């Protein structure tokens, strides 16, 4: 692929928890701003690729092992075991050809996009990914965390009949679910196919292709919506912009210029119109996908094409 791509992916979260910290609350920085990590966005992308039959290396998978006294325990697979599974290798330790290991790694769609740190015995490999995704900051000012009490259908089997404070411990237990009332995350990303030039010269990959970009674009538009877990059921893709540029053009983090306002229809203002319009022929193509039923896009980008994020038809 002989071009760079810059853009922003927008994720809406309504009474859901897009990315929690270890306390269960939505992640925040020291100033209190809510954000989502790049890992939170990459995970549903990887799950969608995996469901479509693609080779995905860096994703949790489980294995049942027999322990002492024929006990069977379920545990996550190691990176070595995952590699051996998806590439049908008997034993990675016996693989002495590092070039073949590199070739295999580039055949995993998540590695082809996001790169890899592969630190296994005899094969210590680091690959900088063509696709780089930044942290997604929430642009909605009135985001608040909501804590919900959930009644379990089961009692705590380890609890005594009476707890220390005299409460009846034989009753069912309480759980907690923490969500945001509403949040709108905007993730900047860039795609630079030139980072794989040395690997192309080695013959371990054909580089980042138009087909690779097409597959990334698809999950960038729908994977959050498709990923319906209990905490993510209110999360969906609501916006994405893809800006294809000349190979020599460098653009800043575009998410920093975006603002979000609540109106009858929510308004996303793209504050980089003037920048893109000033670059002329260095901008090859601009596509803006959004939810037209809930959103208005405030922008005046000369080469932009506006499309329905669900139907992919022009708005």
N, C-alpha and C positions, 0 to 999 in steps of 0.2 A: 504494500500500500504506500503510495508516494505522496502522502499528505499527513499533516497533523490534525488532530481534532481536539477542540476545547469545549467544555460545556458545564452544565449544572443539572443535577437530578433533584427533584422536589418530592418529599415524602410527607403525606398528611397522617396525623395520628389523632383519632377522636376516641376518647375514653379507652385508651390503650397505652401500652408502655413499649415504645419503639426500642429503647436501649437503656436498660437499668444498670445501676452500679451495684456493688456488693451489698448495699443496704436495701436494695429493692426499689429505690427511688430513681427517677429519670436522671441520667448523668448530667452533672453541671461542672463548670469551671469555678475558680475561686471567687469570681464576681457574681456567681449565681446564675449565669447564662446557661440555658439547657442546650445540650448538643448530643449528637449521635456519632459514634466512632465509625471509621471506615469499615471495620469488621462487621458492624451491625448491618451495613448495606451489602457487603460482599456475601454474607452468609445465605440470604434468600436467593441471590444470584447463583451461588454454587448448588443449592438444593434444586433449583429449577433445571440447571444443566444436568445434574445427576439424574433427575426424574426423566429427562429426555434421552438418557442413555450415553451421555458424554463421560469421558474419563475425568474424574475429579479427585485429586490427590489429597488436598488439605481440607478434609471434612471428617467429622467424627463418625466412626463406624464401630460396631460392637463385635465381640467374639466371646463364645462360651468355652471356658476351660475347665477341665477336670482337676480338682485339687486333691487334698488328702481325703482318705476314706470315701473316694468317689464323689466328693462334693463338686457340684458344677457351679461355677461362678461366672457371671457376665462382667466383662471389662472392656474398656476402649482398646482398640488396636493401636499399636505403636506405628510410627511413621514407616519403619522398615516393613512391618506386616502389611500396611496399607499399600505401599509401593509394590510389594510382591503380589498382592491380590490383584490390583488393577492392571499390572503389566505381565501377569502370569509368569513370575520369576520364582524359581524354587528357593533360592537363598541369595539375598543381596550381598552377603559377605563373600560369596564366590565370584561375584561380578568384578573383574579386574579391568574391564574396558570402560574408563570414565566417559569416553565419547558416546558409548552406547547408553550410559546412564543419562547423559545430557539429552540425547535424542528422545529417550523415553519421557523425560520430564517435560520436554516441549510438546509431547503428544497429550499431555494433560491440559484440558482447556483452562483450568484456573491458573496453572503455571504460565501458560501462553499469554494470559491476560495480565495477571498480577505479579508474576515472578515467584521466586521461591528461596527459602533458606533450607538447604538440604544438608544437614550435618549428620552423616552416618559414617560408620567405620570404613575408611578407605575411600570415601566419596564426600568430601567437604566442598559443597557447591553453593554459590550464591548467584541468583539471577535477578537483576533489576527488571521489573515488569514494564511492558509498553504502556499499560494502563495504570495511572496513578490517581487515587481518589483521596480527597482531603476529608477533614472533619466536617460534619454537617450541622451547622448552627441553626437553632430554632429562631425564626424571625417574628413569631407571634408574641407580643408583649404580655398578654394576659394569661399565659400558660400557668396552670397551678396543678400541683400533685394532689391526687385524691386517694385516700386510704379507705378501702372497703373491707368490712368484716365478712368472712365467709364461714358458714357453719358446715363442719365436716359431718358426713353420715356415720362416722366411726368414733368410738371413744379411744383414748390413749390406753393401750393394753398394759403399759408399764406403770400407770398411775395407781396410787392407792385409793381405796374407796372414799377416803376423806383427805383433802389436801391440808396443808399446814394452817391455812386461814379458815378452815372449816367448810369450804365449798365442796359440793358433791363432785368428786373426780370421776365418777362412773358415767357422767353425761358425755355427750359428743364434744369433740374439740373444736376450737375456733382457729381459722386461718385468716390470712390477710392478703388482699390483692391491691397493688398500688398502680395507679394509672395517671396519665395526664388528662385534664379535661379537654384540651386541644393543643396541638403543637404542629408546626410546619417547618420541617428540616430541609435545608438546601445544601447539597453536597457538590463542591467543585470537582471536576475531573479533567484529565488531559490524556491524550494518546499520542505517543511518539514512537513510530515504528523503527526509527533509526537506532534505538538502543540495542537492537538485535543484529546489527551489522556484522560484528565479529563472530557471532554464532552462525550466521549465514555463510561467512567465509570458511568456517570450520566444517560446514556441511551437516550440522546437527538439526537445522530447521530451515524452512523456506521463508522465515520471517513472519511479521505480523501482516496478514493478508486482508483483503476486502471481505472475505468470508468470515474471518475472525471478528472484524469490526461489526459485521451484520449480526453475529451471534451475541456480541456484547450489547449492541443497541437494543436487541429484543429483550434481554433480561433487565436492562436499565429502564425499560418502559413498563414492565408488568410484574417483575418478580416479587416486589413487596406486596402487591395486591393478591398475588397467587399464594403467598406464604401465610396460611391461616392457622396460626396456633392460638391458644387461649389469650395470650398477652398481645398478639399482633393482629387480631381479628379486625380491629378498627384502623389498621394502617394500610395505606394504599399509595400507589404512584399517582401523583396529581400533576406533575410538571416535569419537563425535560427539554433542554436546548442543546443541540449539536451544531457546533460551528467548525466547518471544515476549512482548513487554511493551507497556504503554501508551506512547504517543508521547512522553510527558513524563518517563519513567523513565530514569535513568542508572545503569548498573552498572559496577563496576571490571573490570579484567582478571581473569577467572575462572580462568585457567590457573594463576595463582600459588598458588591454594588446593588444587590437585590433588596427590596423592601416588601413587606407584606402588610396589608390593611384589611380589616373586617368591614364589609359593607353588605348590602343585600346579596351581591355576589362578591366573593373575596377578590381583592385586587393584588396582583403581583406586578410590581414595577421593576423593569430591567434598567438599571442605571448606567448601562454601558453602550447605549445607542450611538452616541457621538464617537466613541472609540472605534466601534466596528465600522461605522459609515466612513470614517476618515482613512480606513486602510485600503479602500478601493478593491483592486483586482487581487490583492493578497487574500481576501476572503472569497473562498470558492463557493460555499453553500451554507445556508443557515436554515435549520428546521426547528420549529418550536412546537412541542406537543404539550397539550394541557387538557384539563377537564372543563369543557365549555359550559357545562350545566351548573358548575359551582364557582367558576373562576372567570375573571377578566384579566387580560394581559395588557399592561400599559407599556407600550414600546413603539418605537418608530425606526426599525432596522430595515434598511433599503432592500436587502436581498432575502429577507426572512419569508419563510413559508409557514403558515399556521395550520396545525393539524389536530384533529380530535384524538386524544391519547388512547381512546377505546376503539374507535373505528378506523383510525389512521387516514381518514378522509380530510381534505382541506376544509377549514372553517371559514 
